[in-house]
Amino acid sequence: MNIDERYPDGMPGRRVRKKRNKKQRRKRVIAALLPPLIAVLLIAVIVVVAIKTGLFESFEYSDTPADLFGYYGIEGESEAVIIKDHEITPERIRVRDNELYIPYKTVKSDYTDRFYYEKTEDAILYTRENDTVRTVIGESSYTDTNGANTVPYTVCFKEAGADGEEIYMALDYLKLFFNMEIRLFGGNGEPYRAEIKNEWGQKNTAPVLKEHALRTGPDKSESVLTKLTQGQIVTVIGQEGEWTRVETDDLLIGYAETKHLGNTVSAQETPVTDVPEEVHTSLTGTEPIVLMWHAIAGDSGNDTIGTVLTDVKNVDIIAPTWFSLSDDSGTIRSFASADYVSYVHSKGMKVWGVVDDFNSNGDPSEILIYPEKRASVISQLISLAGQYGLDGINVDFERISNDLGEAFIQFIRELAIECHKNNLSVSVDNYVPKAYNLHYHRGEQGVFCDYVIIMGYDENYAGSEKAGSVASIGFVREGIEETLKEVPPSKVINALPFYTRVWEETPKTDEEIAATPTGEEVIPYHNSLLATPSMKHEEELLANYHAEKTWDETTMQNYSTWTIGDKTYEVWLEDTVSLSAKLGLMSGYGIAGAAGWEITLATPDVWDLIGQFY
């Protein structure tokens, strides 16, 4: 056997060398491949770590700082945005000498209607339960029953605005009258942000689990308001998917990522209780009352009281129309009689003297806007009440225009305080609430006065274009329901009419009907008032015209109509049937009682009827 046959792979030494070369080649290959493999492994590790830590996501997040002034809609550092209920409001307040000032109109609309601007003296008044606090615009002081009080800021100032001069009031001054919590942040290049809180409830908060940006919107691309730090507590406003709207302690409101917030915790806010709740004096009775007005046009009218009260019963108060504004200085004309009061008292009834603004020559617009004239009217009424032994004052001002409403209610506030000091009841007569007479401020009347009386009649009056009822059941219902939205039932009295109106309708020509403006109701007749008979004369009226009466379910009244020539006559009667329907309605609302205009117009059976309800 030759060598090649014995060692087919070559000689042993050659095989060793061959194996060594192969191993070296393998090492060289491994050495060449190792760096790329290590690099791939490192990249894989980095990718895994990046995915787990959100490193890649960081490239998707905007780090653009937000324009805070644009975000809050503020120009410059002289104003602050109001944050209310964790929301950015459109309201702006002034920052002046490190003091916050709020527009007077905002105070009136959003916080309290109690302040009154005394234009004639450029002063602001606030009437409390027993006194009126006064400050002159531009001064750093105010006066109350304790005298002058100085404060380290200007209480109010004026500033020119788009609609003329605007009044601004210091928030610290408002804190004298009602409980408020005020916080201010900003300045030094940041917009001022102010929180004004006067109601307190539940507050939801959550901890920040990881530092991240608070953004202007619920998206990674939104601008950055600030950085939220780990452990920081934020107020939770609401969640929107993967984002939560929050508010920081320094009143920055924006969006945080929900995943970076801890569990929400709810807790009751601690209210501010620095100012005690006002408790207004009230002579409102616990039992229902019945008041009857007595129309007296002169001193001689007082002599009729004995005859007037002959058959009257179930009545608590007689209100004679004694007082009126007689001139523009506020002088009170009086028909008051001590004998009258003594006689009514002997019958177990009280006397509330009525003061009106339409039975003499005094113009309320020339009186109520002046503080000294208001004070004079009040002083005279208090003096007359004391002189004649009255039990109360009933205010019947029916010439109050919209722009006089503020002065009118200030007069009522001031009158009520002085009356209550003298143990006199105060009541105010009001039209049935409509959009055009809201300026009578029934809500404020209900705070300061003992009774708010609805004159539940004159649904249709002398100037009405259409014939109709004086007081349909729907009209009465509306008056009560609308008043009860502002005044508690324990202070509401509804007044009944003891009269009606007879309407005369003359047909219009075809041309007149055709001339009716587009969109207006076509009324085919001219309407005029023929007569205003009392309940006592209704039957006589119908008998004179041989008219029949039928029950009208809509108005809950007896109705009658007749014709003479081309004229038609209509009347909706007030009688015990219609009054019973109204009294039943009133009783169902649990209001304080009933009144009636006027005592001499009622039939004797009215008194027993009223006794069935009150």
Secondary structure by P-SEA (a helix, b strand, c coil): cccccccccccaaaaaaaaaaaaaaaaaaaaaaaaaaaaaaaaaaaaaaaaaacccccccccccccccccccccccccbbbbbcccccccbbbbbccccccccaaaaaccccccccccccccbbbbbcccbbbbbccccccccccccccccccccbbbbbccccbbbbbbaaaaaacbbbbbbbbbcccccbbbbbbccccbbbbbbbcbbbbbcccccccbbbcccccccbbbbbccccccccccccccbbbbbcccccccbbbbbbbbbbccccccccccccccbbbbbbbbbbccccccccccccccccccccbbbccccccccccccccccccaaaaaaaaaacbbbbbbbbccccccccccccccaaaaaaaaaaaaaaaaaacccbbbbbcccccccaaaaaaaaaaaaaaaaaaacbbbbbbbccccccccccaaaaaaacccbbbbcccccccccccbbbbcccaaaaaaaaaaaaaccccccbbbbbbcbbbbbbbbbbcaaaaaacccccccccbbbbbccccccccaaaaaaaacbbbbbbccccbbbbbbbcccbbbbbbcccaaaaaaaaaaaaaacccccccccccccccaaaaaaaacc
